[in-house]
Amino acid sequence: MALHDIKTFRDALSAFPSGVTIVSTTDHEGRHWGFTASSFSSVSMDPPLVLVCLAKTAESHAAFVRAKRYVINILSEEQQEIALQFSRKNADKFGQHAFRFGTKSKPHPPVLPGSLASLHCVAQDCHEAGDHTVLIGRVDDIERCDATPLLYFNRGFRKIEREELAFSS
Ligand SMILES: Cc1cc2nc3c(=O)[nH]c(=O)nc-3n(C[C@H](O)[C@H](O)[C@H](O)COP(=O)(O)O)c2cc1C
């Protein structure tokens, strides 16, 4: 793709509003890994599958490709700072925030309290796709919190306006 086409592609993608997630895992040495992701999507209802796309250049890439479990935390509008923190390379990501970590008797990946939802995933599949890897997870536990979502649109964080649009399903 020519350079100007890549810019057009990026600009077009930035026109799609999304939520924001932090994906987290703990490796076999007990080291925590996480990154901010807007590429989250549901995949299947039965079985319950979700996906997130991770750049192969990410520091955490190897850890997530190897991970047996991870958690996808869907962020609230209160969690913009932590979204920024988890989008920085070589940052102290887990030191400053109140994650709930697994224990020996109850091991699980880091959970971010106050998220709208924390989806506990068993790693089901990894697909190489260009410069990213698609991580597909099967959800086997969910924690919920009543909050307003953080949005990402046109390369910036946004807050939802509280005017509800009527829709029919
Ligand atoms: C709002 C937002 C959404 C992002 N979405 C993704 C994504 O879906 N996939 C991805 O690989 N990186 C995404 N990033 C960039 C990563 O969070 C960033 O590259 C991070 O440093 C990767 O972590 P690591 O290199 O420390 O492992 C996003 C960044 C922001 C601010």
The ligand as an SDF file (V2000), in Angstrom:
LIG
                    3D

 31 33  0  0  0  0  0  0  0  0999 V2000
   -7.1480    4.0540   22.7450 C   0  0  0  0  0  0  0  0  0  0  0  0
   -6.0250    3.1170   22.3450 C   0  0  0  0  0  0  0  0  0  0  0  0
   -6.3420    1.9200   21.7290 C   0  0  0  0  0  0  0  0  0  0  0  0
   -5.3340    1.0250   21.3620 C   0  0  0  0  0  0  0  0  0  0  0  0
   -5.6840   -0.1640   20.7880 N   0  0  0  0  0  0  0  0  0  0  0  0
   -4.7160   -1.0680   20.4760 C   0  0  0  0  0  0  0  0  0  0  0  0
   -5.0730   -2.3440   19.9560 C   0  0  0  0  0  0  0  0  0  0  0  0
   -6.2410   -2.6700   19.7660 O   0  0  0  0  0  0  0  0  0  0  0  0
   -4.0650   -3.2190   19.6650 N   0  0  0  0  0  0  0  0  0  0  0  0
   -2.7480   -2.9060   19.8730 C   0  0  0  0  0  0  0  0  0  0  0  0
   -1.8680   -3.7390   19.5960 O   0  0  0  0  0  0  0  0  0  0  0  0
   -2.3800   -1.6960   20.3790 N   0  0  0  0  0  0  0  0  0  0  0  0
   -3.3360   -0.7840   20.6960 C   0  0  0  0  0  0  0  0  0  0  0  0
   -2.9860    0.4230   21.2430 N   0  0  0  0  0  0  0  0  0  0  0  0
   -1.5760    0.7070   21.4880 C   0  0  0  0  0  0  0  0  0  0  0  0
   -1.0430   -0.0860   22.6880 C   0  0  0  0  0  0  0  0  0  0  0  0
   -1.8200    0.1510   23.8490 O   0  0  0  0  0  0  0  0  0  0  0  0
    0.4210    0.3190   22.9570 C   0  0  0  0  0  0  0  0  0  0  0  0
    1.1940    0.0620   21.8000 O   0  0  0  0  0  0  0  0  0  0  0  0
    1.0380   -0.3860   24.1480 C   0  0  0  0  0  0  0  0  0  0  0  0
    2.2610    0.2230   24.4300 O   0  0  0  0  0  0  0  0  0  0  0  0
    1.3360   -1.8280   23.9170 C   0  0  0  0  0  0  0  0  0  0  0  0
    1.8860   -2.3060   25.1210 O   0  0  0  0  0  0  0  0  0  0  0  0
    3.3300   -2.9220   25.2520 P   0  0  0  0  0  0  0  0  0  0  0  0
    4.1450   -2.5560   24.0330 O   0  0  0  0  0  0  0  0  0  0  0  0
    3.8890   -2.3290   26.5110 O   0  0  0  0  0  0  0  0  0  0  0  0
    3.0670   -4.3840   25.3600 O   0  0  0  0  0  0  0  0  0  0  0  0
   -3.9720    1.3410   21.6050 C   0  0  0  0  0  0  0  0  0  0  0  0
   -3.6640    2.5610   22.2290 C   0  0  0  0  0  0  0  0  0  0  0  0
   -4.6800    3.4490   22.5920 C   0  0  0  0  0  0  0  0  0  0  0  0
   -4.3320    4.7510   23.2770 C   0  0  0  0  0  0  0  0  0  0  0  0
  1  2  1  0
  2  3  1  0
  2 30  2  0
  3  4  2  0
  4  5  1  0
  4 28  1  0
  5  6  2  0
  6  7  1  0
  6 13  1  0
  7  8  2  0
  7  9  1  0
  9 10  1  0
 10 11  2  0
 10 12  1  0
 12 13  2  0
 13 14  1  0
 14 15  1  0
 14 28  1  0
 15 16  1  0
 16 17  1  0
 16 18  1  0
 18 19  1  0
 18 20  1  0
 20 21  1  0
 20 22  1  0
 22 23  1  0
 23 24  1  0
 24 25  2  0
 24 26  1  0
 24 27  1  0
 28 29  2  0
 29 30  1  0
 30 31  1  0
M  END
$$$$
